[in-house]
Amino acid sequence: METLLLPFSPRFIVLTICAVVTALLVGLGIEDHETFKVVVVPILIFGALTALGIRDLLQKSHAILRNYPISAHIRFLLEEIRPEMRQYFFESEKDGMPFSRDTRSVIYQRAKMMLDKRPFGTQEKVYGEGYEWMHHSMAPTSHAEEKFRITIGGPDCTRPYSASVFNISAMSFGALSPNAVRALNAGAKKGDFAHDTGEGGVSRYHREGGGDLIWEIGSGYFGCRTRDGGFNAREFARVAADDQIKMVELKISQGAKPGHGGVLPAAKVSEEISRIRGVGMGEDCISPSRHKAFSTPVGLMKFIAEMRRLSGGKPAGFKLCIGHKWEFLAICKAMVQTGIYPDFIVVDGKEGGTGAAPLEFMDHLGMPMREGVNFVHNALIGINARDRIKIGASGKIATGFDVARAMALGADWCNSARGFMFALGCIQSLNCHTDRCPTGIATQDPSRSRALVVPHKLERVYNYHRATLLALTELIAAAGLEHPSELRPVHFSQRVSNTEVASFDTLYPTLRRGELLDGTTDPRFRDAWARAQADSFAPAG
C-alpha cells in the first residue's frame, strides 16, 4: 500500500502532477485540434519537466534528486545563486569576503571619480579586538604635491627605476583577458606607475599601452625558456632589453598558493599563449613548484646577479611568500657570503589573490603580509643591507590606509591586484577559475572580454591610482609627515582586547643594525638564524 501511495507523497508529488497534467493536456489536444494549438506550449513545458523528473529518478549521481525529482533542482539553483544573494541582500558593509562591500564601494567610487565620503560616523567596531588606527599630529603638514615616488636600485644597479609607491601587482595574460591587460597598462602609462606582468610572459597587450612594466619570471620561465623548460639566457636578454621593461622580478612563490605550481592543460594552450610563453602547441603549460636554474641560496643570489647583468643593469629582485624563516635567513647569509644583493624583494602575503588554489593552500599555508614584510625588513636591518634593498608589499592592499600601514611595517612600496581589478569593474563574483567572468576581466572568452571597453576602463585605472595616492597624501599630512617613507610602527596602534591597546612599535619591534651578524638574542630570529645556511635551504642540524 505504501508503494502505491508513494507517487502522492510530498517527495514525488511534483513529478506526479507534471505527469498527470501532461497526460491530460495531450488527451485534450488529441480530442480537439483547435485546443491542441492552445495547449501545445504547456504540453512542452510539463512534458519537459516530466522527462526531467524521470531522468532524476534513474540517474545515480545525486541521491537528493532520486528522492526529490524535479523539486530538488531548486536546491541546486539556490546554491548556485547563494554568493550573489548573500552579497546583494544579506552581507553588511563590513562583512563581505575577501573584500567587504565598503572597500569595494570606495574603489568603484574613486575609479569613477564619484563622491567617496561617508556620512554619520564610522561603522568599524572601534572597541573590538583587532581594530587598528593611525595617529595624527596636532601640527599637520600641508598636503604634498609630489606623487610619492621611490628609487629602486642598489649600488650594483646601473639603471635604477623611479617607482610610484602604489603599483599594479602581478597578473598574467591568460589569467586576465586581452582587454583587461590593455586597460591596466594604458592606465599605468597615464598615471606614471608600474604594471607587473605576472609570470605568463610579456604579451603584445602589455606593450600596446606603453606603460612601465615589471617583468616577472616564474619557475616555468615563460617568455625566456628552453624547449625542455629551462632558463634561456639569450632570450631573456633579448626581451629584457625593451625600454618599456623597467625591472626584472624572479617569482619564488605566490602568497595564495606558495609551493604549489600549476598546469595550464594543453587544450587551453592557444596559439597566442604558445607563442608568448614559449610552450609548444599540444603540450601542457607547466609551472613547476620549484626552480631548475638554482637549488641553493647562493645559487639564487648568483641567478639574481645574472638577471641584472643580462637585463643591462636594470633592478633585479625576487618575490616570495615567507614560509620557513630559516630559508629566508639562509638567503640573507648568502647575500653576506657572496656580496651579491638583490635590488628589491617583494613580499607576497598569504592573503593575496589568485585565479584558483586548493583550499588548504589558500587558507592555511604561508605567512600573512604584515608579518612577512616586517620579518624581511628586520632581517635586512640585521645584516646591514636594508639601505640598499627596497621592499615591496602585496596582499589585500586597496586603500590609502592599507598602503600607509604596510609602509610603516617596513615596505617601501605596495602592489595591488584585486584593487585594480575592482577599478576595471570586477564585482567579486568568484568566477575567476571558470572562464565565465561576468565583467570580461578574468576570462579568455572573446564574447565576454569584449564587454570591457578599454578607453573607458583605463581612465578608471588611472583615477583609482590617483585617488588612492590623494588619500595617502592626506593621511601623511595629518600625521605631520612629508613622505610615507617617514612612517614607522609607532604611528599605528591596535586594540588587542576590549580594554588594552598596543602600539605597532611594541607588536613589531625592530632589530638593531647588524644585530644578526653580531649574534642576536631576539627569539623571533635567534634559532632560525642559527639553523640557516647559505649553501642549502635545508636547516642545519
C-alpha positions in Angstrom: 0.0 0.0 0.0 2.8 2.4 0.9 4.4 1.8 -2.5 1.1 2.6 -4.3 0.8 5.9 -2.4 4.5 6.9 -3.0 3.7 9.0 -6.1 1.4 11.1 -4.0 3.9 11.7 -1.2 5.5 15.2 -0.8 8.7 13.8 -2.2 7.2 12.8 -5.6 4.1 14.9 -5.8 5.7 17.5 -8.2 6.7 14.7 -10.7 3.2 13.2 -10.4 1.5 16.5 -11.0 3.6 17.2 -14.1 3.0 13.7 -15.5 -0.8 13.9 -14.9 -1.0 17.5 -16.4 1.0 16.4 -19.4 -1.3 13.4 -20.0 -4.4 15.5 -19.6 -3.2 18.2 -22.0 -2.2 15.6 -24.6 -5.6 14.0 -24.3 -7.3 17.3 -24.8 -5.2 18.0 -27.8 -5.9 14.7 -29.4 -9.7 15.3 -28.9 -9.7 18.7 -30.4 -7.1 20.0 -32.9 -8.1 23.6 -32.2 -7.5 23.0 -28.5 -4.1 21.5 -29.3 -2.9 24.7 -30.8 -3.7 26.4 -27.4 -2.1 23.8 -25.2 1.0 22.9 -27.2 3.3 25.2 -25.2 2.0 23.9 -21.8 2.4 20.3 -23.1 6.1 21.1 -24.0 6.7 22.7 -20.6 5.1 20.0 -18.4 6.4 17.2 -20.7 10.0 18.5 -20.3 9.5 18.7 -16.5 8.2 15.1 -16.5 11.1 13.9 -18.6 13.5 15.7 -16.2 11.8 14.0 -13.2 12.1 10.6 -14.8 15.8 11.3 -15.5 16.2 12.3 -11.9 14.8 9.0 -10.7 17.1 7.0 -13.0 20.4 8.9 -12.5 22.8 7.6 -9.9 25.0 10.6 -9.1 22.7 12.6 -6.8 20.7 10.9 -4.1 18.7 14.0 -3.4 17.4 14.0 -7.0 16.4 10.4 -6.8 14.4 11.2 -3.6 13.0 14.5 -4.7 12.7 14.5 -8.5 12.3 18.0 -10.1 11.9 19.8 -6.8 15.4 19.1 -5.7 16.7 21.3 -8.6 15.5 24.3 -6.6 18.2 23.4 -4.0 20.9 23.4 -6.7 19.6 26.7 -8.1 19.7 28.4 -4.7 23.2 27.0 -4.1 24.3 28.4 -7.4 23.0 31.9 -6.7 23.9 31.9 -3.0 27.0 34.1 -3.4 25.0 36.7 -5.3 22.1 36.6 -2.8 24.5 37.0 0.1 26.4 39.8 -1.5 23.4 41.8 -2.6 20.9 41.3 0.2 22.4 39.9 3.4 26.0 40.9 4.0 26.8 44.0 5.9 29.0 46.8 4.7 32.0 45.4 6.6 31.5 41.6 6.5 32.0 40.6 2.9 35.0 38.4 2.0 37.6 38.5 0.6 36.8 42.2 0.3 33.9 44.0 2.1 31.3 45.9 0.3 32.6 49.1 1.9 36.1 48.5 0.4 34.7 47.6 -3.0 32.4 50.6 -3.0 35.2 53.1 -2.2 37.3 51.6 -5.1 34.4 51.9 -7.5 33.7 55.5 -6.4 37.3 56.5 -6.8 37.7 54.8 -10.1 34.6 56.6 -11.4 35.6 59.9 -9.7 32.4 59.9 -7.7 31.9 61.2 -4.1 33.8 58.7 -1.9 32.9 60.3 1.5 30.9 58.5 4.3 28.2 60.1 6.5 27.3 59.7 10.1 30.4 58.2 11.6 32.4 55.0 11.3 30.9 51.6 11.1 34.0 50.0 12.4 33.8 48.4 15.9 36.4 50.7 17.4 36.4 48.8 20.8 36.6 45.4 19.2 39.7 43.3 19.3 41.9 43.8 16.2 40.8 47.4 15.4 43.7 49.5 14.1 44.2 53.2 13.7 46.9 55.7 12.7 48.0 58.6 14.9 47.5 62.1 13.7 49.5 65.2 14.7 48.5 68.4 16.4 50.7 70.1 13.8 49.7 68.6 10.4 51.7 69.4 7.4 50.4 70.9 4.2 49.4 68.3 1.5 52.4 67.3 -0.5 52.1 67.9 -4.2 54.5 65.2 -5.3 53.2 61.8 -6.4 55.2 59.9 -3.8 58.0 58.0 -5.6 60.9 55.9 -4.5 64.1 54.9 -6.4 64.7 51.2 -6.7 68.3 50.1 -7.5 71.2 49.3 -5.3 74.9 50.0 -5.8 75.2 47.2 -8.4 72.3 48.6 -10.5 73.2 50.9 -13.3 69.7 51.7 -14.4 67.6 52.4 -11.3 63.9 53.0 -11.6 61.8 55.7 -10.0 58.6 53.9 -9.0 55.3 55.1 -7.6 54.6 53.8 -4.1 51.4 52.2 -5.5 51.5 49.9 -8.5 49.7 47.1 -10.2 50.6 43.7 -8.8 51.4 40.5 -10.8 48.5 39.2 -13.0 49.3 37.3 -16.2 47.8 37.5 -19.6 45.9 34.2 -19.7 44.5 34.8 -16.3 43.3 38.2 -17.5 41.7 38.9 -20.8 43.5 40.9 -23.5 41.3 44.0 -22.9 41.9 43.8 -19.1 45.7 43.8 -19.7 45.3 46.7 -22.2 43.3 48.8 -19.8 45.7 48.2 -16.9 48.8 49.1 -18.9 47.3 52.1 -20.6 46.1 53.4 -17.1 49.6 52.8 -15.7 51.0 54.8 -18.6 48.7 57.7 -18.0 49.3 57.7 -14.2 53.1 57.0 -14.4 53.1 53.9 -12.3 54.2 50.3 -12.9 52.4 47.2 -14.2 53.7 43.8 -13.2 53.3 41.3 -16.0 52.8 38.2 -13.9 54.7 35.0 -14.8 52.7 34.4 -18.0 55.2 36.4 -20.1 55.2 39.8 -21.9 52.3 39.9 -24.3 51.5 42.4 -27.1 48.7 43.6 -24.9 51.2 44.6 -22.2 53.1 46.6 -24.9 50.3 48.4 -26.6 49.7 51.0 -23.8 53.4 51.8 -23.4 53.2 51.7 -19.6 56.2 50.8 -17.4 56.5 47.0 -16.9 58.0 44.8 -14.2 58.7 41.6 -16.0 58.0 38.6 -13.6 59.8 35.3 -14.4 58.4 32.3 -12.7 59.5 28.7 -12.4 58.2 28.0 -15.9 60.5 30.7 -17.4 57.7 31.7 -19.7 59.0 34.0 -22.4 62.6 33.0 -21.8 62.6 29.2 -21.7 64.4 26.4 -23.5 62.5 23.6 -25.1 63.0 21.4 -22.0 61.6 24.1 -19.7 64.9 25.6 -18.5 66.1 29.2 -18.4 67.1 30.7 -21.8 69.6 33.4 -21.0 69.8 34.7 -24.6 66.0 35.1 -25.0 65.8 36.7 -21.5 68.4 39.3 -22.5 66.5 40.0 -25.8 63.2 40.6 -24.1 64.6 42.5 -21.1 66.4 44.9 -23.4 63.0 46.5 -24.2 62.9 50.0 -22.6 59.3 49.5 -21.5 60.6 46.9 -19.0 61.9 48.8 -16.0 62.7 45.9 -13.6 63.0 42.1 -13.7 61.5 40.0 -10.9 62.0 36.4 -10.1 59.0 34.7 -8.6 59.9 32.2 -5.9 56.4 31.7 -4.5 52.9 33.3 -4.5 51.1 34.1 -1.4 47.8 32.5 -2.3 49.4 29.1 -3.1 53.1 29.0 -2.1 55.0 26.0 -3.2 52.1 24.7 -5.4 53.0 25.4 -9.1 50.3 24.9 -11.7 49.3 23.5 -15.0 47.5 25.0 -18.0 46.2 21.9 -19.9 47.3 21.5 -23.5 43.7 22.0 -24.6 43.8 25.6 -23.3 47.2 26.5 -24.8 46.1 28.7 -27.7 48.5 29.6 -30.5 48.9 33.1 -28.9 49.7 31.7 -25.4 52.1 29.2 -27.0 54.0 32.0 -28.7 54.1 34.3 -25.7 55.1 31.6 -23.2 57.4 29.6 -25.4 55.4 26.4 -24.9 54.7 24.1 -27.8 51.1 23.6 -29.1 49.6 20.4 -27.8 51.8 20.5 -24.7 50.7 21.1 -21.1 52.0 24.5 -19.9 53.6 23.6 -16.6 54.7 26.0 -13.8 56.8 23.7 -11.5 56.7 24.1 -7.8 60.4 24.9 -7.7 63.1 26.4 -10.0 65.5 24.5 -12.2 68.1 27.3 -12.5 69.3 27.1 -8.9 68.9 24.9 -5.8 70.7 26.8 -3.0 70.5 30.3 -1.5 74.0 31.1 -3.0 72.7 29.9 -6.4 69.7 32.2 -6.1 71.9 35.2 -5.5 74.1 34.3 -8.5 71.0 34.0 -10.6 69.7 37.4 -9.5 73.1 38.9 -10.4 72.9 37.2 -13.8 69.4 38.6 -14.4 70.7 42.1 -13.6 73.6 41.6 -16.0 71.5 40.2 -18.8 68.9 43.0 -18.5 71.6 45.6 -18.9 71.8 46.7 -15.3 68.1 47.1 -14.6 66.9 46.5 -11.0 66.7 42.8 -10.3 64.9 41.2 -7.4 62.6 38.4 -6.3 59.1 37.8 -4.9 58.1 35.3 -2.3 55.7 34.5 0.5 57.6 33.8 3.7 57.5 30.2 4.9 60.3 28.6 6.9 62.1 31.6 8.5 65.5 29.9 8.3 65.1 29.7 4.5 64.9 33.4 4.1 67.7 33.9 6.6 69.7 31.5 4.6 69.2 33.8 1.6 70.5 36.7 3.9 73.6 34.6 4.7 74.1 34.0 1.0 74.0 37.8 0.4 76.6 38.4 3.0 78.8 35.5 1.9 78.7 36.3 -1.9 78.4 40.1 -1.7 75.5 39.8 -4.1 72.4 41.7 -3.1 69.1 42.0 -4.9 67.8 45.5 -5.7 64.4 44.7 -4.3 62.3 42.0 -2.6 58.5 41.8 -3.0 56.8 40.1 0.0 53.5 38.5 -1.0 51.2 37.8 1.8 49.2 34.6 2.1 46.0 36.8 1.9 46.9 37.5 -1.7 44.6 36.5 -4.5 44.8 34.1 -7.4 42.6 32.7 -10.1 42.3 29.4 -8.2 44.1 27.5 -5.4 43.4 24.5 -3.2 41.5 25.5 -0.1 44.3 24.2 2.2 46.9 26.3 0.5 44.7 29.4 0.3 43.6 29.3 3.9 46.4 27.8 5.9 49.8 28.0 4.1 52.2 30.9 4.2 52.8 33.9 6.3 50.4 36.9 6.2 51.7 40.0 4.5 52.2 42.2 7.6 54.3 39.7 9.5 56.2 38.8 6.3 57.1 42.4 5.4 58.2 43.2 8.9 60.2 40.0 9.1 62.1 40.7 5.9 62.5 44.4 6.9 64.1 43.3 10.2 66.2 40.6 8.6 67.8 43.0 6.2 68.4 45.5 9.0 70.1 42.7 10.9 72.6 42.1 8.1 73.2 45.8 7.4 71.5 45.5 3.9 68.3 47.4 4.4 69.6 50.7 2.9 70.5 49.0 -0.4 67.4 46.7 -0.9 63.9 48.1 -1.4 60.9 46.1 -0.2 57.5 45.8 -2.0 54.4 44.5 -0.3 51.4 42.8 -1.8 48.4 41.2 -0.2 44.9 42.7 0.1 46.0 46.3 -0.3 43.2 48.5 -1.6 43.1 51.9 0.2 45.5 54.6 1.3 45.4 53.3 4.8 46.4 49.9 3.6 49.4 51.4 1.9 50.4 53.5 4.9 50.2 50.6 7.3 52.3 48.4 5.1 54.9 51.1 4.7 55.0 51.6 8.5 55.8 47.9 8.9 58.8 48.1 6.5 57.6 48.3 2.9 58.9 50.9 0.5 56.1 50.5 -2.0 52.9 48.5 -2.4 51.3 46.5 -5.1 47.6 45.8 -5.6 46.0 43.3 -7.9 42.4 42.9 -6.9 42.1 46.6 -6.1 42.9 47.4 -9.8 40.5 44.6 -10.9 37.7 46.4 -9.0 38.7 49.6 -10.7 38.2 47.7 -14.0 34.7 46.7 -12.9 35.2 43.3 -11.1 32.2 42.5 -8.9 33.8 39.8 -6.8 31.6 37.1 -8.4 34.3 34.5 -7.5 34.2 33.0 -11.0 37.9 33.7 -11.9 38.6 30.0 -12.4 35.6 29.1 -14.5 36.3 31.3 -17.6 32.8 32.8 -17.0 33.8 36.1 -15.6 30.7 38.3 -15.9 32.8 41.5 -16.4 35.2 40.3 -19.0 38.3 40.6 -16.8 39.3 37.1 -15.8 38.4 35.2 -19.0 39.7 34.2 -22.4 36.2 34.1 -23.9 36.2 36.9 -26.6 32.4 37.3 -26.3 32.8 38.1 -22.6 36.0 40.2 -22.8 34.5 42.5 -25.5 32.3 43.9 -22.7 35.4 45.6 -21.2 35.8 48.8 -23.2 39.5 49.8 -22.9 39.3 53.6 -23.3 36.7 53.8 -20.5 38.4 51.4 -18.2 41.9 52.8 -18.5 40.5 56.1 -17.1 39.2 54.2 -14.1 42.5 52.5 -13.5 44.2 55.9 -13.7 41.5 57.5 -11.4 41.8 54.8 -8.8 45.6 55.1 -8.6 45.4 58.9 -8.4 42.6 59.0 -5.8 44.3 56.4 -3.6 47.5 58.4 -3.6 45.5 61.5 -2.7 44.0 59.7 0.3 47.5 58.6 1.3 48.7 62.2 0.9 46.0 63.4 3.3 46.9 60.7 5.8 50.6 61.6 5.7 49.8 65.2 6.1 47.5 64.6 9.1 50.3 62.6 10.7 52.6 65.6 10.4 54.9 63.9 7.8 56.1 64.8 4.4 56.5 61.4 2.7 55.2 57.9 3.5 58.8 56.7 3.8 58.8 58.5 7.2 56.1 56.2 8.6 57.2 54.0 11.4 55.4 51.4 13.6 55.0 54.0 16.3 52.5 55.8 14.1 50.0 53.0 14.4 48.1 51.2 17.2 46.0 48.1 17.5 43.4 47.1 20.1 44.4 43.7 21.5 41.4 43.4 23.8 38.4 45.4 24.8 40.5 47.3 27.3 44.1 47.1 26.0 45.8 48.9 23.2 49.3 48.2 21.9 51.5 50.3 19.6 52.8 48.7 16.4 56.2 49.6 17.9 55.5 47.0 20.6 53.8 44.5 18.4 56.5 44.6 15.7 59.8 45.5 17.5 62.8 46.5 15.3 66.2 44.8 15.3 69.4 46.8 15.7 71.6 47.4 12.6 73.8 44.4 12.2 72.2 42.5 15.1 72.1 39.2 13.2 75.7 39.4 12.3 76.6 40.3 15.9 74.6 37.4 17.3 71.0 38.2 18.2 69.1 37.0 21.3 65.8 38.0 19.8 63.6 34.9 20.0 62.0 35.7 16.6 65.3 35.3 14.9 67.8 33.6 17.1 67.0 29.9 16.4 66.1 30.4 12.8 69.4 32.3 12.2 71.4 29.5 13.8 69.7 26.9 11.5 70.2 28.9 8.3 73.0 28.0 6.0 74.0 29.8 2.8 74.7 26.7 0.7 71.3 25.0 1.4 67.7 25.7 2.0 67.6 22.8 4.5 68.1 23.7 8.2 71.4 23.0 9.8 71.5 20.3 12.4 
